[in-house]
Structures are given as structure tokens and as C-alpha cells.
């Protein structure tokens, strides 16, 4: 794999041959939690938008279930 040891913020860390810092397991887990939260928020926003659009259709006398 060709990883290198180095010091980053006073801690021994792994780097790729290109010099990119590899995340620790804790950093990877935090990143994954953040991505899941963003996905949850996007899903919630889409659901709210769909509900608003369905309500608008009902106001116009259109049943969204029959589309």
C-alpha cells in the first residue's frame, strides 16, 4: 500500500505516498455520521416539498393519488 508515518498536530499519523493524511477510525466514523445526517436532512426536505406540492394540487382540485 505504501503508507508513510508522519506527525500531524503532534500525533503520529499515516499518510499516502501523495502526502494525503489518512483519517483515524474516529474521524472516519464522524465523517460517516455527518454524511448520514446530511442524507436524512435531504430526504426530509424532499418529503416536505412533496407534501407541499400535493397540498397545492388538492387546492386546485386535483387528487395527487390519481396522478
Buried (B, 14 or more C-beta within 10 A) or exposed (E): EEEEEEEEEEEEBBBEEEEEEBEEEEEEEEEEEEEEEEEEEEEEEEEEEEEEEBEEBEEEEEEEEEE
